[in-house]
Amino acid sequence: MQKRLLALETSDVSGSVALYCGDERIDLRALPNDQRSAQSLAPTMRAVLNDVGWRASELDVVAVTIGPGSFTGLRVGVATAKAFAWAINASTVGVDTLDAIAFEICARAPFPDAAATAAKVVLSVGVDAQRGDSAVRDYLLARDASGRFARPERVEERYRVVANKEWLSRASMESEVPTLFAGPGLRRVRNLASLASADQLIDSEYWSPSADGVALVAIPRIESGTFDDVWRLAPDYSRLAAAEEKALAKEEALRAKVDS
C-alpha cells in the first residue's frame, strides 16, 4: 500500500505544503505571502487536507525541512510537524533544505547551456546565512542511461558557511566539470552578474526550497523505512542568532577575565 505523505517547507520566505501518495503529487499549496508561517501553516495544512478529502489520521508520514534556513520559519515548521505527527501517530522525516533544492532541480529544472554537453556537473546550492554569508553545499550530478542527470550526490556531508563572494569565486574558474549555482542565497548577492554568468545559474524559479523538493527527498527514505525520532527532530541552524552570538562572546570574555 502506498504511503500518504504530508510535506512541509517553511525554511524560506515563501513556504508551502504538499500531499503525496507514493511518488504521486496530489496537491501543492503555497503559504499566503501576507502572513507569517506561524499564522498560515496550520490553516493551510487543514485546507489542503479538506480539499483533497483526506483525514489527518490517514497520513502515514510527515516530512519537514530542518535547515539551514530562517530561524523563525524552521522553528515553526519543525514544531508543527512534530506535534502533528505525534498527534496522528505518523512517522517523521527531517529533510535538509539544500537537499530539497538540489533534488527538485535535478528532477524538474531546465539546465543552462553550460551543462548541455557535460557528462557531469557540480551543483552548488546556497541559502542566506545573514551578514553577507551563505550556507553552501556542493552536489555532483551525473547523467544516467537516459541522458538525464541522476539523483544528486553530496560532495561534502556538512554544509559550509562562506562569504558570498567566496562562494561564487569558482564561477570564473575553468574546469572540465562545470559548476552551476542555485539557491535563495543568490538573491542576497550584490553584483551577481559580475560574479557569475547567466549560463551558470539555474533558472531562478527553482532557487527556493518547496514542499515538492521535501517530498522528493523523503520518498526514498519512506521506501527504505528510514525515519527520524519525532522527539529528537530539531532545526539545524547555519549559525547562532546575532543576540545569541553576542551573549556567547560576553560569556567567553567574562570566563577569560576570571581565568586570568
N, C-alpha and C positions, 0 to 999 in steps of 0.2 A: 504493500500500500504506500502510495506517495505521501511524503510528509508535507504538512502545511506550515509555511514559514511566514512570520512577520519580520520584516527587515526595517530597521530604524537608522536614520542618518541625521545627526544633529551637531556634527563637529565643525561645520562651516556656517557662514552667514545664512544661507538658504538650506533648510533641512527638507527631508522627505520621508515618506512611509511607503512600503511596498508589500504586497501579498504575493506569495508564490505557492504553487502546488507542484512538488517535484522541481523540475527546472523550467516550468512554465510560469511566466509572469501573469498574474490575474489582474492586478491593478497597481498603479503607481500614483502617488498623490504628493504634491509639493505642499510644504507648510506655508501658511499665509505670510507674505513678506511684511505685513504691517503689525505683526505680533511677535513677541519673543517665543522661543521654543517652549519655555516653561508654561506659557499660556495656551499654545496651539497644539502641542504634541498629542496630549491625551484626547482632545476633541477630534483631531484628525484621525487618530487610530480608531476611535469609535465610529466615525463617519465612514471610513473605508470598509470596515467590517460589516456595517449595516448595509452599505450599498452592494457589497458582494453577496451578502446573505449568509455570512459565516458567524457562528457564535464564537466568542473568545475561547471557550472551553474546547473547541475543535482544533485550535492551533497546537502544533507539536513542538515548534521551535521559535524562539525569539532571538534574532541576531541584531547587534548594535555596534556602531563604531566606538572604539575605546580610545582613539587618539593616534597620533598627535592632532591637536586642533584647539578650538575655542574652549577656554576654561569653563565658562557657564554652560555652553552647549553640551560639552561632554558630561558634565555633572548631571544635567537634566536627562540626557539620553540614557546614560548608564543606570541612574537611579530608577528611572521609569521602566526600563527593560527588566531590571532585577525584580522590582516589586510586582510587575505584571506577570512575568514568567513564574515567579513563586506562587502567585495567587491562582494561576490556572494549571500549575504543575507541568509547565513546559520546560524543555531543555533550553540552554542558553549558549550562544556563540559570540565571543568578542572578536571584532574584526578591526584590524589595523587600518587606519584611514588611508595611508599611502597604498596599501594593498588594494583597497576598494577602488581607488582611482585607476591604478595600473590594470586591474582585471577588467574593468569596464572599457578602458581604452583598447586593450588587446582584443576584446570581443566585438566592439561596436564602432570605434572611431575610425575615420579615414586617416590614412597616413600621408605625410607630406612627401614631396618628390625625393627628398634626401634618402628616403627608405625604399624607393621604388624598386631598385635592383639589389638591395642589400640582403644577404642571407641571414644576417644578424644585425640587431640594433641594440643600443643601450637606451633605455627609457629612464630619465631622471625626473623624479616626481618630488615636488616640494610644497609644503604648506607654511603659511605665515607663522613665524615664531616670535614676532614682535621685535622692536628695536633694530630693524634693518637686517634681520636674520630669517632664515627658513629652516625648517626641519626636513631633511632630504634623504631619500634612499634611491639607489640605482637598481634597475631591473634589466636582465638580459632577455631579449625576445629573439627566438629563432624560428624560422619557417618550418612548418610541418610538411607532410607529404602532399597536402592540397595546395601548398604555396602560401597559406595564411600564417601569421605569427601565432605561435602556440602560447599556452599559459605562461605568464611572466615568472621568471625565477629571480629571487633576490640575489643581488651581488654581495650585499652585506646584510647581516641579520638585524642589527640595530641601526636605526636612522641616525644621522648626524646633524647637529645644528651648526650652520655655517652662515657667514655673511653672504648676502645675495650676490654681490659682485664675484665672490669666490665661487659660489655655486655655478654661475654662468660663465666662468672664465674658460671652461673647456669648450665653449661654443666656437671659439676661434681656432681650436687645436685640430690639426689634420689627423685623421685616423681611418684605418680600414673599416672600422665598425662605427657608423655614425651615431652620434648622441642626440636624442630628441628630448625636449623638455615639456613638462606639463605640471599642472597643479595650481591651486589658488594662490600660492606664494608668488606666482608670476605677476599677479595683479598689483602687488605692492612694490615691484621693482621699477625704480626710476630709470629712464633711458633704456628700456628693454630693447628697443630696436637697435641700439648701438652695441648691445652685448650679445645678442643672438639674432640670427636672420630668421625671417618668417618661415623659411624652408626647414628650420629645425624645431619649430613649435607645433605641437599637436593642436588641432582645432580647439579654440577656447571654450566651445560648448562642452568639452569633456575635461576641463580643468578641475571642476568642483566635484567632490565626492557625492554620490547619490545612493539611495536605498537599493537601486539596481546593482550597483557595484558591491554593496554589502552582501546582497543575496548571492552574487556570483562567487564571492569568496567563501560564503557559508555553505553553499550546496555541496561541494566536495567533502567538507568536514561532516556534514549531516550524513552523507552516503557512507562515510567510513566510521561513523559513530563517535567522532571526536568532539566532545563538548566541553564547556567550561563550567566550573563550580559556580553556581549562582551567587554564593556568599563571598567568593574570592574575586569575582569580576570587579575591576576597578579601572578608572580612567588612567591613561598613560600620557601625562603632560610632557611637552617638549622641554619645558623649563618651569621654574617656580614663578609665581606671580611677582610683580615688582615689589609689592609690600612684603611678601614672604622673603624675598632676597635681601631686602633692607634689614628685616628683623634678624635674619641669619647672620648678616655681616656684623650687626651690632653685638650679637651674642658671641661671635668669634672674637671680636675686638675686646670685649669685656673679659673673655676667657684668657686671651693673650696677656692682658694687663694684670690679671690675677696671678698668672703663671710666672710673670716677670718679677 
